[in-house]
C-alpha cells in the first residue's frame, strides 16, 4: 500500500499546495507577507495530502482486490 500511497501523494501534494498558494495570492495582504506565506502554504498543502493519499490508496486497493484474498500487503 505504501507504494501506491506515495504515487498518489506526489499528485495530491502538488494539487493541495497549488490550491493553498492560490488562496494566499487571492487574499489581499501586503506583498511582503505573501512572500513569507507562499512557502508555508505549499508546505501545509503537502502535509495535508498525506492522509488524503493514504485514504485514496486504501480505497483503490479495496476496490481492486480480488475476492477471497486477504488484506493487501505493501
Protein Blocks (a to p, Z undefined) as FASTA:
>chain_A
ZZmmmmmmmmmmmmmmmmmmmmmmmpccdfklmmmmmmmmmmmmmmmmmmmmmmmmmmmm
mmmpcehiacddZZ
